[in-house]
Amino acid sequence: MTGRRTAGHGRISRSLKGLLLAGAIGFAPLPAKAGEQDEAIAALRSELAVLRAEMESLRARLPASATPPKAKSPATEPAGRVPAAPQLAQAPANPVPAPAAAAPKKGWYDRIQVRGYVQMRANEALSGPIDAPTGLARLRSVHDSSVGERGTFSLRRARIVIQGDLSDKVSLYLQGDLASAVNAQSSGERREHFFQMRDAYADLFLLDRRLKLRFGQSKVPFGWENLQSSSNRIAIDRADAANSAVPGERDLGVVAYFTPRSVQAIWDRLGRDGQKLFGNYGAIGLGVFNGQGINRTEKNDSLMQVAMVSWPFALDGLGEAFAGQVIEIGAQGMLNRVQPELRSGGVNPVSIAERRVNLHAVLYPAPFGLQAEWSWGRGPEWDPSTQSIASRPLSGGYIQAMARVTNSPLGALMPYARWQHYRGGWKAAINAPRLETNEIELGVEFQPLKELELTLAYARMKRAEADERRAGRAVGDLLRAQLQWNY
């Protein structure tokens, strides 16, 4: 080690001597004699040659990445020119990018959204028996308890929805209503605006999301209008016939929905066009439910069995007159046994058989459209002759015509005309009373903003009241208004 330091020290000393000699020649006066000058120049060149050799030797021993750029020899620079500064090494033409930091994995709670809507109504009876003597029907509706009441404003629905994907295979859906009412209080007066569960289910997706299994409380796939959200429906209320099968539209159970890609493509196209769909409940549905009704305790061991098919057909191939139009047709069937509530308390001790079939057809408005449903079957109904509930025939439905105007000074609007008819029991009411309904409704829905919808309607009603103690049918005229805001 000492020998290496001594040798290095000797080389550095000789290098310094050469540099000092060059500086001395540059600043000292030239020798007077030409011979002495030649000897000095020769000595300088000799020292420079030794210095260059030592630098080359040191450079060879350095790593390649640390080798400094080769400097030009002072002897090769033109006189009076300042040597250029050494150039820095340039970056490679195609640098290897640094690995990107992995994005943090989203939790299921990051995929949850909250939405909903509120419907505020005002009903004004222009004619008809708002009040009537005991035993006679009053002007009432099973779909809106504020019809015929002496109040002015009411909240029909105030929904809050929490939904989202827990993973690629599982999603959740929770919906509650803040506008539910509770009867049978100690004073006999209704209490408004209780929070009540409407939906609570999870979906398991299979076959690239074409098949889904739904577990929990959800809509029963019976009736096209029953499946359609009230936030999308044109008419203010649902029709009596199909809704009599599932008042409240929901029950607790398991249902499977399958949607082919060709059908989903048509529904996606209608959705982009802004049409009011019934919601993607599948082109084919099969389900089993408790059968007692929404938020009711099951009372027997039987299950409600439901089957549904709803298939859209694009009519573009029929010619220019049908360009952009879609017709959707379908059918549903139901088998069930139910025990309605009794006025004397509790439920009917014997379960009553239900057998129902419903057909539907929808020509989506482009700009004119039609919508119709009709039901047949048997269901629970109060029998005055035996003073008990029995399984009796039922039938009824509705026909609706509508138009769609996407651009107007008032925004998007949809005028409609609707006629409905129903004869049969209403199992959700005490003692399952018989309804006899004939109704004509004319209305228009305005949507000046995406978040705001206003529906104005006139109805000519001829209805039996849902109370077996009141006979006959009430006839009257009703003006209705509904303001809906979406969030």
RANOR-V872366 format. One record per backbone hydrogen bond with DSSP energy under -1.0 kcal/mol. NH is the residue of the N-H (numbers start at 1). CO is the residue of the C=O. Records with the same first field share a line. If there is no record, write none. Layout:
# RANOR-V872366
NH=CO, CO
This chain:
# RANOR-V872366
5=1
6=2
7=3
8=4
9=5
10=6
11=7
12=8
13=9
14=10
15=11
16=12
17=13
18=14
19=15
20=16
21=17
22=18
23=19
24=20
25=21
26=22
27=23
28=24
37=33
38=34
39=35
40=36
41=37
42=38
43=39
44=40
45=41
46=42
47=43
48=44
49=45
50=46
51=47
52=48
53=49
54=50
55=51
56=52
57=53
58=54
59=55
60=56
61=57
67=64
76=73
81=78
110=107
111=108
113=163
115=161
118=485
119=157
120=483
121=154
122=481
124=479
126=477
127=477
130=128
136=133
137=471
139=129
147=144
149=146
154=121
156=119
157=119
159=117
160=176
161=115
162=174
163=113
164=172
166=170
167=170
171=203
172=164
173=201
174=162
175=199
176=160
177=196
178=158
180=194
182=191
188=185
191=182
194=180
196=177
198=175
199=175
200=217
201=173
202=215
203=171
204=213
205=169
206=211
210=207
211=206
212=257
213=204
214=255
215=202
216=253
217=200
218=251
220=249
222=220
227=223
228=224
232=229
233=229
244=240
245=242
249=246
251=218
253=216
254=288
255=214
256=286
257=212
258=284
259=210
264=260
265=261
266=262
267=263
268=264
269=265
270=266
271=267
272=268
273=269
274=271
275=270
277=275
281=279
283=258
284=258
285=308
286=256
287=306
288=254
289=304
290=252
296=293
304=289
305=335
306=287
307=333
308=285
309=331
310=283
311=329
313=327
315=325
318=315
319=316
322=319
323=320
325=322
327=313
328=362
329=311
330=360
331=309
332=358
333=307
334=356
335=305
336=354
338=352
342=346
345=342
348=340
352=338
354=336
355=378
356=334
357=376
358=332
359=374
360=330
361=372
362=328
363=370
364=326
366=368
369=402
370=363
371=400
372=361
373=398
374=359
375=396
376=357
377=394
378=355
379=392
381=390
382=432
383=388
387=383
388=383
390=381
392=379
394=377
395=423
396=375
397=421
398=373
399=419
400=371
401=417
402=369
403=415
404=367
405=413
411=408
412=447
413=405
414=445
416=443
417=401
418=441
419=399
420=439
421=397
422=437
423=395
424=435
426=433
429=426
431=341
432=429
435=424
437=422
438=462
439=420
440=460
441=418
442=458
443=416
444=456
445=414
446=454
447=412
452=449
453=484
454=446
455=482
456=444
457=480
458=442
459=478
460=440
461=476
462=438
463=474
467=465
470=467
471=135
474=463
476=461
478=459
479=124
480=457
481=122
482=455
483=120
484=453
485=118
486=451
487=116
